[in-house]
Amino acid sequence: MDIRNIAIIAHVDHGKTTLVDQLLKQSGSFRDNQHVAERAMDSNDLERERGITILAKCTSVVWKDTRINIIDTPGHADFGGEVERILSMVDGAVVLVDSAEGALPQTKFVVGKALARGLKPIVVVNKIDRGDARPDEVHNEIFDLFAALGANDEQLDFPMLYASGRQGWADTEIEGPRKDLSPLFDLILSHVPPPKVNKDAPFAMVATILENDNFLGRVLTGRVEQGTAKMNMPVHVLRPDGSVVETGRLTKLLSFRGLDRVPVEEVEAGDIVAVAGLSEATIPETIAALEVKEPLPSTPVDPPTLSMTFRLNDGPLGGREGKKVTSRQIRDRLFKETEGNIAIRVSESPESEAFEVAGRGELQLGVLIEQMRREGFELTIGRPRVLFRTNEETGEREEPFEEVLIDVDEPYSGVVVEKMALRKGIMQDMQPSGGGKVRLSFLIPSRGLIGYHGEFLTDTRGSGIMNRLFHGYQPYVGPIPGRRNGSLISSEDGATTQYSLFSLQDRGTLFVDAGEKVYVGMIIGEHSRENDLEVNPVREKKLTNIRAAGKDEALLLIPPRKMNLEQAIAYIEDDELVEVTPSAVRIRKRYLDPHERKKRERSGSVD
């Protein structure tokens, strides 16, 4: 059977996973009576909740006797480690772009990688049924984007389709018959070349996706680059430097059929396959027949730009809400994560019972923490820090910079420009984008964006959209002002009382409600001034035997400001931590004891 391997590239929320659902349905991969969840490819709970794709998935459809392997790639730059590996498995790409929003930074990130690999993209302008669709302008934007990314003449002569993934049709003309997705299937067969592989050479493949299965153990997915793999054949695993990791047998070969993985006896070069039976092989190592001595080339991955300290939860409430609370359990879970996620690096911290976890961005590390808390872990997390480096030629200290694209209503553009300038952002471009909106482009140090997203949503009344992309390392730009307000810190253990919180409302914004457990050193609110203030949120009203003529006035509390995990991580300062448990997210001082805090302040050390 002929094979085509393609990746679907798109920005977050441009309809990529919905389109794949329709491709599966229309190719007959689902039975008529089969119940299929909406966005079937987003199988992870977090993916469904957030509406984003985090992990790359592979699926397969058959159209006109040709097997089309489709890989649904993450659209967010924080998960770029997934994207780079995936592109090494495919021979073509479908670039999906929203008909109103046009080409956005994450599209640029993945398309740039795809063009550099020589892939010839097919462009699909999706959501053409939107009222604010502007297909002709989007077409020009994509051409300009490809040209700016160094596309060759063949890549610039891209075929284009107009589609509605939700309604399940694609056409070469905007006013076409809008019947089904046949034009897209046919274009994939005619435009994407079959894999260039050597079927006669000994078997070899590069591991590009790693999963752990309860029954099969380590499952490694990749494209067979050469030869044929058979059940139980002996293989060895080679590192990129040519050294041998292990020798074993392929106890299971799994091929993709629709959304399922089906056991097969044999797979040929060009097909995408999952193998089991190896205990140490990982990404991006070569799994090959014993006679193969040289590893296949593998894609280098961009380095992490941000790190956080994951610590044991040593607070007074530690161990009450989670099942996995020891540093050994945290360590094992973090190192297990690095096996399948090569964009994350874990190292032992100089601090006892703590680990430094480096990744691509706040979202990627936030997703890891969220997964761990759902698995029953308790942790405390330190403030995110960017990873600096020294330029070998000039000896200058350099820091990561990001390209930020902001769409905002015109009245709010002034405050956004002002805040970005305070955070050392340099405006690259400003132009109207229609409908009373302005599109702003900035180059800004990654440090400047830590903690800004919540402030940005407040400043733009929730109407602004911010997209960011790793740009590269540039010279250090000096200190950036952080949070201006101090904290309200609990001076007592216990449960908060309405009486006490009512009297504290004038001091600032509260983070807790009446009846919540608090402890000494826990941050219960933001002070209205710059300094930290210790307060007693558990004080009860003194009762007397003298009755007042009138009843006590009802104590009305302003609803507290509740933070989710990402907001809390972005909010904290260097001397603060986020306590994460399966049932709560709290903010606390690193040193709970007030005397210890004062001593550290005097010595100028928070570590």
ChimeraX attribute file (.defattr): number of C-alpha atoms within 10 A of each C-alpha:
attribute: neighborCount
match mode: 1-to-1
recipient: residues
	/A:1	6
	/A:2	14
	/A:3	20
	/A:4	24
	/A:5	25
	/A:6	25
	/A:7	26
	/A:8	22
	/A:9	29
	/A:10	29
	/A:11	28
	/A:12	19
	/A:13	16
	/A:14	25
	/A:15	21
	/A:16	28
	/A:17	25
	/A:18	20
	/A:19	23
	/A:20	21
	/A:21	22
	/A:22	18
	/A:23	24
	/A:24	19
	/A:25	17
	/A:26	18
	/A:27	17
	/A:28	13
	/A:29	19
	/A:30	15
	/A:31	9
	/A:32	8
	/A:33	6
	/A:34	8
	/A:35	8
	/A:36	11
	/A:37	10
	/A:38	12
	/A:39	19
	/A:40	15
	/A:41	23
	/A:42	22
	/A:43	15
	/A:44	13
	/A:45	10
	/A:46	15
	/A:47	16
	/A:48	15
	/A:49	9
	/A:50	10
	/A:51	15
	/A:52	21
	/A:53	25
	/A:54	23
	/A:55	21
	/A:56	20
	/A:57	19
	/A:58	25
	/A:59	21
	/A:60	24
	/A:61	22
	/A:62	20
	/A:63	16
	/A:64	10
	/A:65	10
	/A:66	13
	/A:67	19
	/A:68	23
	/A:69	23
	/A:70	26
	/A:71	25
	/A:72	25
	/A:73	28
	/A:74	28
	/A:75	28
	/A:76	26
	/A:77	25
	/A:78	24
	/A:79	23
	/A:80	25
	/A:81	23
	/A:82	25
	/A:83	26
	/A:84	20
	/A:85	24
	/A:86	25
	/A:87	25
	/A:88	19
	/A:89	26
	/A:90	26
	/A:91	22
	/A:92	27
	/A:93	25
	/A:94	22
	/A:95	24
	/A:96	27
	/A:97	30
	/A:98	26
	/A:99	27
	/A:100	20
	/A:101	16
	/A:102	22
	/A:103	24
	/A:104	21
	/A:105	20
	/A:106	23
	/A:107	24
	/A:108	21
	/A:109	23
	/A:110	24
	/A:111	23
	/A:112	17
	/A:113	17
	/A:114	26
	/A:115	19
	/A:116	13
	/A:117	14
	/A:118	14
	/A:119	21
	/A:120	23
	/A:121	30
	/A:122	22
	/A:123	19
	/A:124	26
	/A:125	29
	/A:126	28
	/A:127	23
	/A:128	21
	/A:129	16
	/A:130	12
	/A:131	9
	/A:132	13
	/A:133	18
	/A:134	16
	/A:135	21
	/A:136	11
	/A:137	13
	/A:138	19
	/A:139	19
	/A:140	12
	/A:141	15
	/A:142	22
	/A:143	18
	/A:144	14
	/A:145	19
	/A:146	20
	/A:147	14
	/A:148	11
	/A:149	16
	/A:150	13
	/A:151	22
	/A:152	14
	/A:153	9
	/A:154	11
	/A:155	18
	/A:156	17
	/A:157	13
	/A:158	15
	/A:159	14
	/A:160	19
	/A:161	18
	/A:162	26
	/A:163	30
	/A:164	24
	/A:165	26
	/A:166	14
	/A:167	16
	/A:168	20
	/A:169	23
	/A:170	26
	/A:171	21
	/A:172	16
	/A:173	12
	/A:174	16
	/A:175	8
	/A:176	11
	/A:177	11
	/A:178	18
	/A:179	12
	/A:180	19
	/A:181	21
	/A:182	17
	/A:183	16
	/A:184	22
	/A:185	19
	/A:186	12
	/A:187	14
	/A:188	21
	/A:189	18
	/A:190	10
	/A:191	16
	/A:192	21
	/A:193	17
	/A:194	17
	/A:195	20
	/A:196	11
	/A:197	15
	/A:198	16
	/A:199	15
	/A:200	11
	/A:201	14
	/A:202	17
	/A:203	25
	/A:204	26
	/A:205	27
	/A:206	29
	/A:207	26
	/A:208	27
	/A:209	24
	/A:210	21
	/A:211	18
	/A:212	14
	/A:213	10
	/A:214	7
	/A:215	6
	/A:216	14
	/A:217	13
	/A:218	21
	/A:219	22
	/A:220	24
	/A:221	24
	/A:222	26
	/A:223	23
	/A:224	28
	/A:225	25
	/A:226	21
	/A:227	20
	/A:228	20
	/A:229	25
	/A:230	17
	/A:231	17
	/A:232	14
	/A:233	14
	/A:234	15
	/A:235	21
	/A:236	22
	/A:237	29
	/A:238	25
	/A:239	20
	/A:240	17
	/A:241	9
	/A:242	14
	/A:243	12
	/A:244	16
	/A:245	16
	/A:246	15
	/A:247	18
	/A:248	18
	/A:249	17
	/A:250	18
	/A:251	15
	/A:252	21
	/A:253	23
	/A:254	22
	/A:255	21
	/A:256	21
	/A:257	17
	/A:258	22
	/A:259	17
	/A:260	13
	/A:261	16
	/A:262	14
	/A:263	15
	/A:264	14
	/A:265	12
	/A:266	13
	/A:267	19
	/A:268	20
	/A:269	25
	/A:270	27
	/A:271	25
	/A:272	27
	/A:273	25
	/A:274	24
	/A:275	24
	/A:276	20
	/A:277	18
	/A:278	23
	/A:279	13
	/A:280	12
	/A:281	25
	/A:282	27
	/A:283	22
	/A:284	24
	/A:285	23
	/A:286	28
	/A:287	31
	/A:288	27
	/A:289	22
	/A:290	16
	/A:291	10
	/A:292	18
	/A:293	14
	/A:294	15
	/A:295	21
	/A:296	19
	/A:297	12
	/A:298	18
	/A:299	14
	/A:300	10
	/A:301	14
	/A:302	14
	/A:303	15
	/A:304	20
	/A:305	25
	/A:306	23
	/A:307	23
	/A:308	20
	/A:309	23
	/A:310	26
	/A:311	25
	/A:312	24
	/A:313	24
	/A:314	16
	/A:315	18
	/A:316	14
	/A:317	13
	/A:318	17
	/A:319	17
	/A:320	10
	/A:321	16
	/A:322	18
	/A:323	14
	/A:324	19
	/A:325	20
	/A:326	16
	/A:327	19
	/A:328	12
	/A:329	12
	/A:330	22
	/A:331	20
	/A:332	10
	/A:333	13
	/A:334	22
	/A:335	16
	/A:336	13
	/A:337	17
	/A:338	16
	/A:339	19
	/A:340	20
	/A:341	20
	/A:342	23
	/A:343	22
	/A:344	24
	/A:345	19
	/A:346	20
	/A:347	14
	/A:348	14
	/A:349	14
	/A:350	10
	/A:351	11
	/A:352	10
	/A:353	17
	/A:354	21
	/A:355	22
	/A:356	18
	/A:357	22
	/A:358	24
	/A:359	25
	/A:360	23
	/A:361	21
	/A:362	22
	/A:363	15
	/A:364	20
	/A:365	21
	/A:366	15
	/A:367	16
	/A:368	14
	/A:369	23
	/A:370	17
	/A:371	15
	/A:372	20
	/A:373	21
	/A:374	13
	/A:375	14
	/A:376	16
	/A:377	25
	/A:378	30
	/A:379	32
	/A:380	25
	/A:381	24
	/A:382	22
	/A:383	21
	/A:384	23
	/A:385	17
	/A:386	22
	/A:387	17
	/A:388	16
	/A:389	17
	/A:390	14
	/A:391	14
	/A:392	8
	/A:393	6
	/A:394	7
	/A:395	9
	/A:396	13
	/A:397	15
	/A:398	17
	/A:399	21
	/A:400	22
	/A:401	24
	/A:402	21
	/A:403	21
	/A:404	22
	/A:405	21
	/A:406	20
	/A:407	21
	/A:408	23
	/A:409	20
	/A:410	15
	/A:411	12
	/A:412	17
	/A:413	20
	/A:414	9
	/A:415	13
	/A:416	19
	/A:417	18
	/A:418	11
	/A:419	16
	/A:420	20
	/A:421	15
	/A:422	14
	/A:423	22
	/A:424	20
	/A:425	23
	/A:426	16
	/A:427	16
	/A:428	12
	/A:429	11
	/A:430	16
	/A:431	11
	/A:432	14
	/A:433	15
	/A:434	10
	/A:435	9
	/A:436	10
	/A:437	18
	/A:438	20
	/A:439	19
	/A:440	21
	/A:441	22
	/A:442	21
	/A:443	21
	/A:444	24
	/A:445	27
	/A:446	25
	/A:447	23
	/A:448	22
	/A:449	20
	/A:450	22
	/A:451	22
	/A:452	19
	/A:453	15
	/A:454	16
	/A:455	15
	/A:456	21
	/A:457	14
	/A:458	12
	/A:459	16
	/A:460	18
	/A:461	12
	/A:462	12
	/A:463	13
	/A:464	19
	/A:465	15
	/A:466	16
	/A:467	18
	/A:468	23
	/A:469	22
	/A:470	24
	/A:471	16
	/A:472	14
	/A:473	19
	/A:474	16
	/A:475	16
	/A:476	16
	/A:477	13
	/A:478	7
	/A:479	10
	/A:480	11
	/A:481	10
	/A:482	16
	/A:483	11
	/A:484	10
	/A:485	14
	/A:486	17
	/A:487	26
	/A:488	28
	/A:489	27
	/A:490	25
	/A:491	20
	/A:492	18
	/A:493	16
	/A:494	16
	/A:495	16
	/A:496	24
	/A:497	18
	/A:498	20
	/A:499	18
	/A:500	18
	/A:501	24
	/A:502	15
	/A:503	12
	/A:504	19
	/A:505	16
	/A:506	11
	/A:507	15
	/A:508	16
	/A:509	19
	/A:510	23
	/A:511	17
	/A:512	20
	/A:513	19
	/A:514	17
	/A:515	12
	/A:516	12
	/A:517	14
	/A:518	24
	/A:519	22
	/A:520	22
	/A:521	25
	/A:522	29
	/A:523	28
	/A:524	28
	/A:525	25
	/A:526	21
	/A:527	23
	/A:528	18
	/A:529	14
	/A:530	12
	/A:531	12
	/A:532	15
	/A:533	18
	/A:534	18
	/A:535	21
	/A:536	20
	/A:537	29
	/A:538	24
	/A:539	16
	/A:540	12
	/A:541	10
	/A:542	5
	/A:543	7
	/A:544	7
	/A:545	5
	/A:546	6
	/A:547	8
	/A:548	8
	/A:549	6
	/A:550	6
	/A:551	7
	/A:552	7
	/A:553	6
	/A:554	7
	/A:555	12
	/A:556	10
	/A:557	16
	/A:558	12
	/A:559	11
	/A:560	15
	/A:561	14
	/A:562	15
	/A:563	15
	/A:564	11
	/A:565	19
	/A:566	18
	/A:567	16
	/A:568	21
	/A:569	25
	/A:570	18
	/A:571	21
	/A:572	23
	/A:573	17
	/A:574	13
	/A:575	17
	/A:576	24
	/A:577	28
	/A:578	27
	/A:579	27
	/A:580	25
	/A:581	29
	/A:582	19
	/A:583	11
	/A:584	12
	/A:585	18
	/A:586	21
	/A:587	24
	/A:588	24
	/A:589	23
	/A:590	23
	/A:591	20
	/A:592	21
	/A:593	12
	/A:594	15
	/A:595	10
	/A:596	11
	/A:597	18
	/A:598	12
	/A:599	12
	/A:600	15
	/A:601	12
	/A:602	8
	/A:603	9
	/A:604	9
	/A:605	10
	/A:606	13
	/A:607	10
